[in-house]
Amino acid sequence: MKRVVPVFNRELAQYFNTPLGFIYIDVFLLLTGFFFFELFKYFISEQASMRNLFQLLPWVYLFFVPAISMRLLAEDKKIGTVEVLMTLPLRDWEVVLAKFLAAFIFLAVALLLTLPLVVIVAQSAATGVKLDYGPIVGGYLSAVLMGGAFLAIGIFFSSMTDNQIVAFILSVVTMAVFLLIGLPDIAKFFPHAIQRFILNISLVSHFYSVERGVIDTRDMLYYASVMFIFLFATIRSVESRKWKA
């Protein structure tokens, strides 16, 4: 794992040492804040709850996560630095893991910067109304897990092309499918026999399960499986350069 650290540090620095990384975070915070306070009219509803924030996060992720993952491997392939990386004493999986972890930490930092919303909600709650922190903890946990799953999908498509826009579009389309099939209004169009299967593979159905404060090991296993499958596919995609050589 020591060999992963230099690549990890390099990737993480690219997020925080460039204006683009701060632009990503600013846009993420502006979107979540706008939707929470304006679209859902929080101060009018007078509900001491963060549920609206967590309900909109998957849809903010739909564009935010592909935006930060599209460059992970596509950029290196385009400018040729991927060949330099592969000549270092690193295994392919170490390069993929380092890039994934750097993007994951960046996403986690962006998410943690929404914590002031919890303070605002707690302070604005009506007298005698206590904020239930169980669903909040579950919501942030599910947001982190879903973010990891989205990033794994994003880095996979980034490994498939040297065009960041193509990687972005493919990631958005794939993530949208995983989200939409979990919505009851969409799932009902499928035969009843496969509705349960569709809901089980949907990113959003597992997200809302944890977000309600119900922490089920099956949901944890689902997100871990999605991350493993797409990261494994990414490693195989990176390795394929050797088959073409």
N, C-alpha and C positions, 0 to 999 in steps of 0.2 A: 504493500500500500504506500510505502514511502515514495515510490516512483510516480504515484498519482498526484502527490501534493504540488509539485512544480507546475504541472499542466492545469490543475485546479486553480492555483493562485493566479496563473496567467489569464485564465478565462474569467475568473471573478473580477480581476482588476479591469478587464475590458468593459465590464458593466458599470463599475463605480468610478473609473478614471476618465470616462468619456461623457460628454453632454447627453448622448443618446440614452444612456442608462437612466439618468435623472429625468429625462423627458418621458421615458416609459413609466417610471414611478409616478410622476406628476399626473400623467394622463389617467393612470389607474386610480389614483386617489380622487381626482376630479370626477371621474365617472361614477365611482362607488358613492361618493358624497352627494353628487347631484341626484342620482337615482334614489338614494335613501331618503333625502330630505325633501326633494321636489316631486319626483315621480310618485313616490308612495305617501307623500304628504305626512311625514312623521309627526310634526308638531300639531297637526290638525287631528290626527288619530288619537294622540295622547296615550299611546300604548308603550309600556315599559318593556320593549322587546327588540331584539336584534334580528328577528326572523326575516324581515324584508331584505336586510343586507345579504343574508345567506341564500335567499331565494334568487337574488339577481346575480350572485357571484359566478355561477356556471356560465351565464351568458356574457359576462364581462371577460371571463377566462377564454371564451370561444375565440376572441380576437387578440386578447392580450398575450396569452401563452404562445400561440403560433408566432407572434411578433418577436418574442424573445428567443424562441427556439429555432427559427428559420435559418439563422446564420451559423449555428453551432458547428456544422460540418460543411454546409454548402459554401460558405465563405472561404473556408480553407481549401476546398476543392477548386474553387474558381481562381484564387490567386496563387495556388500551387503550394501553399504551406502545409497542406495535408501530407505531401510527400516527405517534407522535412520532419513532421511529427512521426511518421511511420519509420523513419530511419533512426529515431532515438531508441534507446534500450527499453522500449515500452511495448507491452502486449496490446493488441487491438482493444480488448475489453477495458484495459486501464485508461486508454485515451477516451473511449466512450463514457466510461464511468466518471472521469474527471470533468468532462464537459457537462454531463447531466447534473452532477452534484453542484457545480458552479451556478447553473441556471436555476436549480432547485433552491439554493440559498438566496439567490436574488429574488425569486418569487416569494419566498418566506419573509424576507425583509419588507417587500412591498405590502404583503398581507398584514404583518405586524404593525405597520404604520397606520392601519385602520383602527387600532386599539383605542385611540382617543374617542372614537364614536361610542365605545362602551361607557366611558366616563360621562359623555354628554347625555346618553340615554339614562344612566343612573341618576344624574343630577336633575334631569328634567322630569323624572317620574313623579306622578302625583303623590301627595302626602299619604303615607301609609301603604303605598304600593312598593313592594320590593322586587328588585330585578332578579330573575331566576338565572343564575349563572350556569346551571347545568347545560341547557341548550346552547349557551354561548360557547362553552368549552367544547361541546360536541360539534358546533358549527365551525369553529376554527380548526379542529382536528380533521373534520371532513373536507374543509377547504384545502388544507395542506395535502391530504391524501389525493384528492381529485387533481390538484395542481401537479403532483408528481406523475399521475397517470397521463395528464394532458402533455406534460413535457416529454414523457417517453414516446408518445405518439409523434410529437413534433420533431424530436431528434431523429426518429426513424425516417421521416420524409425528408429531413435535411440531409440525410446520408444518401438519399436516392438521386439527388440532383445537385448541380452546381449553381442553380438559379434560385435565389432566396424567395422570389415572388411565387415561383411554382411550388416551393416547399410550403410557403404560407397558405396558398390556396388549397393544396391537398390536405394539409393539417386541419384547416377550418372545415372543409367538407366532411372529413372523417369524424372529427369531434362533434360536428352538428348532427350527424347520423346517430352517434352514440348517445347524444342528449335527447334528440327528438323522439326516438323510439321508446323512451322511458316515460313520456307524457301520456296520461290516461286517454286523452282525446286522440292521440295517434295510435296507441297500442290497440284500441278497440277495433281498428280496421283490419287487424290481423286475425286469422282463425283462433278460436279460443284455445285450441290445443297448443299453440305456440306462443300465446300471450305471456305466459309465465316465463318462458325461456327468454323472450325479448326483454322483459322487465329485469331479468336477472343479469343480462349483459349490458344494460344501460348504465352509463356513468351517473346520470341524474337520480335514478331511483335509489341507488346506494348512498348517494350524497344526502338526500333528504332524510333517509333513515337515520344516519349518524347525526345530522343537523338537529333533529328533534331531541337529541340527548340520549338516544338508544344506541349504545356502542355495542355492536354485534361483531364477533370475531369473523363472521362470514363476510361482512362488509370490508373489514381490514384485509382479509385474504383476497377478496376480489380486486382491490386496488393494487395490492402487492403483485397479483398475477398479471394484471394489465401492464404494470411497469416491467416485470420480468420478461413478458412475451415481446414487448416492443423494443426493449433494450437488447434482448437476445437477437431479434431480427435486425437491429441496427448493427450489432457486432458482425453478424453474417454478411450484411451489406458492405461493411468496411472491408471485410476479409475477401470479398468477391473481386477486389482489384487485383489480387494475386492470381485468381483464376484467369483473368483477362490478360495477365502479363505473359 
